[in-house]
Amino acid sequence: VIPQASVGEVHHAIRTTFQRVNDFFVPPTNLIITHVRFAFVFLKNETAVHKIDLETFHRVKTISLKNYSCIPASMAYTHLSGFYFIQCQRKSLLHVPAQLLIDSVTDAVIGPNQNVTGQAYVSPDGRYIVTPDPWSSKLMVQTVSFKGELNLNQEIDEPINVSDLVFQPSFTESNQHVVVAASGSGSDLLFADLLSGRAEVLRSLKEPLSPQAWPWGGPNRVLVSSGLFGQYLVTPSVESLFVLNGKTRTPHCEVSDIKRANTVIWVGEV
């Protein structure tokens, strides 16, 4: 770990005590939550998540998931209800375990998140939790009420095999969001309005990398937004990069001769 990497020219690294690290999760900041104190570490083939203090890098607590036979694959968080959403690794093509919920106040495992399976994505305002269902062609949309209650709001038809998913502000409804999803097996892009559930498909963005051509894990077709208030998106194909206008839901331009450009970072907001 390199602390304060964004300031100064001389850096020092801290070697933590964690070994066999498979992944980690740092809850995102937003306009309300500007400082994050705790993060989570997953170790390979371990049915637990380790809560760490980001100021000292010491382990605060180990939360066991053994009762649910869950090896964590990813996490998400909404500050409105204080829930962590854990995606468990698939044991086989025929077995997709349910998401698990953890209470961020008590660090207690609440149990399965209804019948929702797959990786959870949380909107920037924390109001929507969207999960592409690996079993069906649906986007499971959950909402958090003003009382912090989690409810299954709607199921949006999802005619694509979702590789990656981001949120954009709605350009027609104030304080609302649109979810944008890229296909991992085809050339389509899905725009879905979270308020109405209305969906629209943008076609012919060329074929993505095959999963075999991207063996490092993560989505084989990334989708990156230009920021909290930005209207542009970027997604790659096999040998080019598409810049999309999320407001008009049309391609803005295609940059050719960029191969395997499956790692994208926006510098500043557009």
C-alpha positions, -999 to 999 in steps of 0.1 A, spaced: 0 0 0 13 35 -9 -4 60 14 -9 96 2 0 86 -33 -15 118 -48 7 142 -30 45 148 -29 72 132 -50 87 108 -25 66 79 -16 70 49 8 52 16 6 36 -3 35 37 -40 34 6 -54 50 2 -87 68 -23 -101 43 -13 -130 20 -32 -148 -7 -52 -117 -14 -78 -124 -41 -94 -89 -42 -104 -60 -20 -134 -36 -17 -132 1 -7 -166 17 -4 -169 46 -28 -171 82 -18 -199 105 -30 -212 140 -23 -224 129 11 -198 104 22 -164 121 16 -142 99 39 -140 62 41 -125 46 72 -129 9 65 -124 -15 36 -126 -53 31 -101 -79 19 -110 -113 3 -85 -141 6 -83 -169 -20 -108 -198 -13 -117 -184 21 -154 -181 33 -149 -148 50 -143 -111 45 -117 -92 65 -125 -57 76 -94 -34 77 -88 1 90 -75 22 61 -56 45 84 -36 18 102 -41 -11 77 -47 -34 107 -74 -61 106 -105 -49 126 -127 -80 123 -131 -112 103 -167 -117 92 -173 -154 86 -195 -165 57 -190 -202 64 -226 -208 74 -235 -199 38 -206 -217 21 -198 -183 5 -165 -175 -10 -168 -137 -18 -164 -126 -54 -174 -90 -52 -190 -64 -28 -212 -33 -31 -225 -8 -6 -253 17 -1 -250 43 26 -288 48 27 -295 14 43 -260 6 55 -261 -27 36 -231 -45 21 -240 -68 -9 -217 -98 -13 -216 -118 -45 -206 -154 -38 -185 -174 -63 -202 -199 -85 -194 -235 -77 -208 -248 -110 -228 -236 -140 -259 -251 -124 -254 -234 -90 -255 -197 -85 -256 -188 -48 -277 -159 -36 -262 -125 -27 -256 -121 10 -264 -89 31 -242 -76 58 -252 -48 83 -225 -22 82 -232 -10 117 -230 -43 135 -210 -62 108 -235 -90 112 -245 -113 83 -282 -107 78 -286 -136 53 -295 -140 16 -308 -109 -3 -342 -124 -12 -338 -145 -44 -313 -121 -60 -281 -137 -74 -251 -122 -92 -230 -90 -88 -247 -59 -74 -242 -24 -87 -252 6 -66 -263 40 -81 -242 70 -70 -270 83 -47 -274 49 -31 -311 46 -40 -309 18 -65 -292 -16 -64 -291 -32 -99 -281 -69 -103 -280 -86 -137 -296 -120 -131 -272 -147 -144 -302 -171 -147 -326 -150 -167 -326 -121 -191 -335 -96 -163 -320 -67 -145 -332 -70 -109 -338 -34 -96 -340 -29 -58 -347 4 -41 -339 18 -7 -368 36 10 -365 67 32 -366 43 62 -337 23 49 -358 -6 38 -347 -27 8 -374 -36 -17 -375 -53 -50 -388 -26 -72 -389 -41 -107 -374 -65 -132 -362 -49 -165 -359 -71 -195 -322 -74 -204 -317 -88 -239 -279 -89 -235 -253 -109 -216 -240 -82 -192 -203 -77 -190 -202 -44 -172 -226 -18 -160 -225 19 -150 -249 46 -140 -255 80 -156 -278 109 -146 -311 110 -163 -312 138 -188 -351 139 -188 -360 133 -151 -343 153 -123 -326 133 -95 -330 101 -114 -305 77 -130 -302 56 -161 -283 23 -161 -261 15 -190 -249 -21 -196 -224 -35 -221 -228 -70 -236 -199 -95 -231 -209 -117 -260 -223 -93 -286 -222 -57 -300 -252 -43 -281 -254 -17 -254 -285 -14 -231 -299 19 -217 -326 14 -190 -345 42 -172 -346 32 -135 -378 52 -128 -399 39 -156 -381 6 -165 -381 17 -201 -352 1 -220 -335 9 -253 -307 -10 -271 -279 6 -291 -266 -19 -316 -236 -25 -338 -207 -14 -316 -186 -43 -330 -177 -74 -312 -160 -73 -277 -129 -93 -267 -136 -129 -260 -133 -139 -223 -104 -161 -233 -86 -131 -247 -89 -113 -214 -77 -139 -188 -70 -114 -160 -105 -115 -146 -132 -88 -145 -154 -79 -175 -143 -87 -209 -159 -55 -222 -156 -26 -198 -179 4 -198 -166 36 -182 -185 68 -175 -170 103 -177 -181 112 -142 -210 118 -119 -224 146 -141 -208 136 -174 -227 125 -205 -200 105 -222 -191 68 -220 -162 47 -234 -163 10 -243 -138 -10 -264 -142 -36 -291 -115 -60 -303 -95 -34 -322 -111 0 -315 -125 22 -288 -160 38 -289 -169 71 -273 -206 73 -267 -230 102 -260 -252 90 -232 -276 120 -235 -285 112 -272 -277 75 -267 -256 74 -299 -220 68 -309 -199 100 -306 -168 86 -324 -147 55 -329 -110 55 -324 -94 28 -346 -63 7 -342 -65 3 -304 -62 -34 -296 -74 -51 -264 -82 -16 -248 -101 -32 -219 -86 -8 -193 -99 27 -195 -95 57 -171 -111 92 -175 -88 120 -165 -110 146 -150 -147 150 -157 -163 159 -190 
